[in-house]
């Protein structure tokens, strides 16, 4: 089993907040990153995860309407999830 698994990221497209649901089998810190189409980091958030279901809210209200890329990395730097999100 992977240490973390993203169950859902919603809504997509988003206006102001994105919700990310993650299941974890470890207690750890993760980095939640959002980058633009040019690869520039727009949001970098460090959060704690615990064993079980974790629920994160990410404020995207100040982002310009465009496609962005969302990823979650463990402390060892391994990218566990990547997805395109649209801000409208």
C-alpha positions as CSV (number, residue, x, y, z in Angstrom):
1,X,0.0,0.0,0.0
2,X,1.1,3.5,-0.8
3,X,1.6,5.7,2.3
4,X,-0.9,8.3,1.0
5,X,-3.7,8.2,-1.5
6,X,-5.7,11.1,-2.8
7,X,-9.4,10.1,-2.9
8,X,-10.9,13.3,-4.3
9,X,-10.1,16.9,-5.3
10,X,-13.1,19.1,-5.8
11,X,-14.7,21.2,-7.2
12,X,-13.0,21.3,-10.5
13,X,-13.3,23.9,-11.9
14,X,-13.1,25.9,-8.7
15,X,-13.9,29.5,-7.8
16,X,-12.6,30.1,-4.3
17,X,-11.7,26.9,-2.4
18,X,-10.5,23.5,-3.4
19,X,-11.1,20.5,-1.1
20,X,-8.7,17.6,-1.1
21,X,-9.5,14.3,0.6
22,X,-6.5,12.0,1.4
23,X,-6.3,8.6,3.0
24,X,-3.0,7.9,4.8
25,X,-1.5,4.9,6.5
26,X,1.2,7.1,8.2
27,X,1.5,10.1,10.4
28,X,3.7,12.6,8.6
29,X,4.0,16.0,7.0
30,X,3.2,16.6,3.4
31,X,3.7,19.5,1.0
32,X,0.7,20.6,-1.1
33,X,1.7,22.5,-4.2
34,X,-0.1,24.3,-6.9
35,X,1.9,25.5,-10.0
36,X,0.9,27.4,-13.1
37,X,1.2,26.2,-16.7
38,X,4.8,27.6,-16.7
39,X,5.8,25.6,-13.7
40,X,5.9,28.6,-11.3
41,X,4.9,27.6,-7.8
42,X,1.8,29.6,-6.8
43,X,0.8,27.8,-3.5
44,X,3.1,25.8,-1.2
45,X,1.4,24.6,1.9
46,X,2.8,22.2,4.5
47,X,0.3,20.1,6.4
48,X,0.2,17.2,8.9
49,X,-1.5,14.0,7.9
50,X,-2.6,11.3,10.3
51,X,-3.6,7.7,9.8
52,X,-7.0,7.5,8.2
53,X,-9.0,10.1,6.2
54,X,-7.6,13.7,6.0
55,X,-9.5,16.7,4.7
56,X,-7.7,19.8,3.4
57,X,-9.1,23.1,2.2
58,X,-7.0,25.2,-0.1
59,X,-7.8,28.9,-0.8
60,X,-7.5,29.6,-4.5
61,X,-9.7,32.8,-4.5
62,X,-6.7,35.1,-5.4
63,X,-5.6,33.0,-8.4
64,X,-6.3,34.2,-11.9
65,X,-8.6,32.1,-14.0
66,X,-6.4,29.5,-15.7
67,X,-5.3,25.9,-15.5
68,X,-3.0,24.9,-12.6
69,X,-1.4,21.7,-11.5
70,X,-1.8,20.3,-8.1
71,X,0.6,17.9,-6.4
72,X,1.2,16.3,-3.0
73,X,4.7,15.4,-1.9
74,X,5.9,13.4,1.1
75,X,8.9,14.6,3.1
76,X,11.1,12.4,1.0
77,X,10.2,14.5,-2.0
78,X,8.2,11.7,-3.8
79,X,5.3,13.1,-5.7
80,X,2.3,11.1,-4.8
81,X,-0.4,12.8,-6.9
82,X,-0.6,15.2,-9.7
83,X,-3.8,16.6,-11.3
84,X,-4.8,19.6,-13.4
85,X,-7.3,21.9,-11.8
86,X,-9.1,24.8,-13.4
87,X,-9.7,28.1,-11.6
88,X,-12.5,30.2,-13.1
